[in-house]
Structures are given as structure tokens and as C-alpha cells.
Amino acid sequence: MALTNAERQKRYREKQKEENKEEYLKKEAKRKRNAYIPSSKLSPSELMERRAVSRMKFKKHYYKVKQATNDKIQPQPSTSSGTLNMPLIVQLPYMQKNNFRKTYRRSLMKAYRSNKELVEKNVSLEKKNKALQKKIERLRKKEAAGLRSSEEDDADASSMETEDSIIEMTPRSKTRAEIGSLKLDRKRAAAVKKKLLLSNLILHSITPKLKSKKRSDDPVILSRSFSEYRCISTLSKATGIHRKKLRNAHLKRKAKLMSAKYRDQVHTFLERTDNSTTMPGKKDTKTVLKEVKQKHVLNDYMLNLYEKFKLENPEITIFKTCFYRLRPPHIILADFANRRTCLCTRHQNMSLKIKALNNLGIRISKNPDVLIKAYDSNKELLKMIEAVEERSIKFFNWKRVQEGNKMRYKELEENMEKEAFIEKFDRELNDFREHAKRVTNQYNEMRRLREHLPENEVVVWMDFAENYGCVSLEEIQSAYWNATSISLHTMVVYSKAGNNTKIQSYVAVSDVLSHNSTAVYTILKKLVNVLKNRQPRSACYSLLK
């Protein structure tokens, strides 16, 4: 049968190896050295494969060496001669690997058992040692009691204070006196001192509260004495309560008292019409302590309202967390879901310019109302803008632009030179100060009218609602294109009813969607007729907000 190319090559290599063995081995070693790849350049899987091959080669090599050694050692035949000319060679049995592992495990288990026995013996000796120490301590006490004479006992008894005087002592001095009377060594006294001081401190805190006629609901843990005597950690270990909670207990009580003190003022501030808007729906209510209250939506974020509250009430010191906590449940936070869309153009344009200044690194309040109260004049603000390195300033601005045949308001980005921006900002900030002053005066006047409303006079607070689309309950498909809309004009009437203020709500429904002066005047005429029929002697003052 003809040989294949691979078989012919194999026979050729074997022939070359037999003829030039040394030269062939040198070439083979050189080839392997050149083809060798360092371990650092191999992947983890390739490295594991190389090591497995190496272990297998070493295993085969050691096996061959042992076999060769055993083959060389052959037992010599014994002779009857009395002289020993040849050394005695004894072939020892070769230990297999499995037997070696078994012996190793047995030795390891034996060491573990021995270690366990020594540990148990050590625990037993420690118990005996403690028992002997207690026995020695009892003997010392008996010896000390026998040496004391009756005169020394009388002197000690006369020097000891009465029960009433001990109660009047401080917890630390009482603890020192009790430890001194026990005649303990320094090590035992240090171990007993903390526990004895803790018990005396608890008794010291309980006794005045039990003796006082006015009982307090606060637990004993709230006493500051535990911090003063450094027993917070010991009390924490004894009760399982974290030391931080025990240390801050009296601070929490103080925070609750402060919250109750300013609760009514914060509630009144948040419910004001300039800070929140009352939701108009019948179902927009919240039950708080079995009392149904109408929901309010804040007009601004709590941080800005907190700054506004501090500016209006400088005599009140209240922290931000306390102000946030005092917000009642029926007042909802301002967010993107319930934000107001009918915002003041001047306020929004000023806020956008302030935001641009913040982006340039000028740290000022983002609320325009807070800004004008923090800076009485524009000089300091203009100096801060002049110190900016940028030559041009980018900002957004609401403008009325031509879009087709109509004029629409859009938020546009403007880029202006720094000098021109300073001039424009100075002019608009002065106008904004006057605008904010007028708005504040209007709100204050309306609040004064509602609180001090004269007899036979009413105040009407009115505002447009959004337009609503009308659909039929069961309509055909083609009626989708015949949808109609209506406009709701909401009104609240305040009138005097004895010593209280009476509130009545009205709504005008109209298919006229234009919110202009003509529509407002028509609705007012109809409302005045309704009010005159119900209260003939009343005079009406209205304000459109």
C-alpha cells in the first residue's frame, strides 16, 4: 500500500533524528525557544492549558526516572560463603500517591482533634481559675471584716451621711461614696463604676418627676444628665437603643415645641392667595384630623417660599427643615404636573436673565422677588456683571413675534454685548421693582378688605379658567369634527355675616372664548344683578386678578 505524504515526512524526520541526533536536538531546542510566548502575553485559558501540559510532562518524567532507578537496583543472589564481599542492597517499597494523601488526611484530623481537646482543656482551666479568684476574694473580705473593730464600725457609721443627704448628693459623688465603702481593688472598682453610675443617674432623673405634682409625659431618656455624666454609651448597651438617638432626644423635643409655636403662622402664610392657588373642584379636598379642607397648590417652590417667609418675618428664627415639616397635607407642592401656566411676563423674563447670570458664575437668588429685597439698589449687581470676563451674554426672553398672520409669544434666545445687557438689565430691574411693589400692594389691600370688610359691602375675586371642550355622551363618529368649546369664568364673593366672613362661589359659563374686557364687563353686569337681588343694600368692589 502506498504511503501518504504525512507518513513519508514522519519517516524522513525519524531517519534524520537517528543519523544526526545531536544536531537535530539543537535545532529543535532553538525552534522551541524562538516560538516560545511569555506567560504574561497569554490569555487565562491558554495559560491554564500550558500549565496543565507542563504538569503532565513533569509527571511522566518523574515516573520514568523512578522506573529507571528501580530497574538498575537488582537483588544479588546469596552465597554460602561466610565472608561478605558485597554490600547488602534492600529495595524499599514505592509509596503510591493515594496512600500519601490518606496519611496526610489522617495526620490532619489527628491534629484537629488534639487542638480541640486543648481548647476544651483551656476553657475548663479558665473556669477553675475564675472560681479560685472568687474564693480568694471572699476570703479577703472575711479577713477584712474580722480585722475591723467595733470602734471603727461606729466611726464609719457616724461619718456616713443619712439617707436624705445621700439623695441630695449628685450621681457621681454618690457612686464614689458607695464604691469607697465597698473597699474594692482598682480593677473591680472600674468595672462596677459605670453600671453603678448609670443606676444612680436613672434614680436621680426619676425622683424629681415622681415628687413633682405636675406629671410629664416625656420619658426619662430625654434628660440631659446622661450626656453630662457621659453615660450615653452605657445606657445604649443596657437598653439596645442607638446612642445617637439617645443623645438627640432632647433636641427632637425642642424641635417639636418650636414647630408647634410657629405652625399657625406658617399655615396662614402658605394659604395666602399670593403663595398658593385654591383648587376649584368639589373633589379637590383633603381630610385632615376629621376636617375636610380644600386643596391648595403652591405657586412657587418651598425654598423660595421659605426665603420669602424669612424676609416678611425677620423676628422669627426658623430652620428650613422645620418650615418644610410644617407644610399641611392639604397644600400640594409645586411641580411640573400641577404648575401654573398663567405666569407674569415680567417675572418670567427677569427670572430668565437671573438664570443667565447664574450660569456665568454670579451667585444670586433665582427668585426675582427675593433678589430685589436682598439688594436695595442696582449698583452692586451691575458691578458683579461688569466683573464677568465674557464680552457677550446669552439669555432667553419671552417675546411677541409674527407667525403667519398672527402675533404669538415665544421663548427666544438672545445674544447681547455685555455693555448693552448691563444697560437693559438696569432699566428692566428698575421697572420690575415698581411692578413688584404694585403687586404686593394689591395683595395686601385685598387681604385687608377681606379681613376688615365693612357692613353692606362685598368683594368679588374673579379669574378666568381654561377653555373646555364639550362632547356628547353617546355620539356618532362624524360628530368628532363638530366639537364645541366653552369658557368658565370663576368668581368668589366675600360678604359680612355677623362677626364672620361669608364666602360664596359662582361660575359663568359662556361659549365666547375670547377673554377680553367686553366679556368681563358682560359677566360683571349679570353678577351684580344677582348680588343685588340677594343683598339689596350691598355695594360691590371688584378686582380682576
HELIX and SHEET records of a PDB file:
HELIX    1   1 ASN A    5  GLU A   19  1                                  15    
HELIX    2   2 LYS A   21  ALA A   35  1                                  15    
HELIX    3   3 SER A   39  LYS A   41  5                                   3    
HELIX    4   4 PRO A   44  LYS A   72  1                                  29    
HELIX    5   5 LYS A   97  LEU A  147  1                                  51    
HELIX    6   6 SER A  150  SER A  159  1                                  10    
HELIX    7   7 GLU A  163  GLU A  168  1                                   6    
HELIX    8   8 PRO A  171  LEU A  182  1                                  12    
HELIX    9   9 ARG A  186  LYS A  211  1                                  26    
HELIX   10  10 VAL A  220  LEU A  222  5                                   3    
HELIX   11  11 SER A  225  GLU A  228  1                                   4    
HELIX   12  12 ILE A  232  THR A  239  1                                   8    
HELIX   13  13 ARG A  243  ARG A  247  1                                   5    
HELIX   14  14 ALA A  249  GLU A  271  1                                  23    
HELIX   15  15 MET A  302  GLU A  312  1                                  11    
HELIX   16  16 LYS A  320  ARG A  325  1                                   6    
HELIX   17  17 THR A  345  ASN A  359  1                                  15    
HELIX   18  18 PRO A  368  ALA A  374  1                                   7    
HELIX   19  19 LYS A  379  GLU A  386  1                                   8    
HELIX   20  20 LYS A  418  GLU A  451  1                                  34    
HELIX   21  21 GLN A  477  ASN A  482  5                                   6    
HELIX   22  22 SER A  517  ARG A  534  1                                  18    
SHEET    1   A 3 SER A 276  THR A 278  0                                        
SHEET    2   A 3 HIS A 296  LEU A 298 -1                                        
SHEET    3   A 3 ILE A 331  ILE A 332  1                                        
SHEET    1   B 2 THR A 285  VAL A 288  0                                        
SHEET    2   B 2 GLU A 291  GLN A 294 -1                                        
SHEET    1   C 2 SER A 392  GLU A 403  0                                        
SHEET    2   C 2 LYS A 406  GLU A 417 -1                                        
SHEET    1   D 4 ASN A 500  SER A 510  0                                        
SHEET    2   D 4 THR A 484  ALA A 497 -1                                        
SHEET    3   D 4 GLU A 457  CYS A 470 -1                                        
SHEET    4   D 4 ALA A 539  LEU A 544  1                                        
END                                                                             
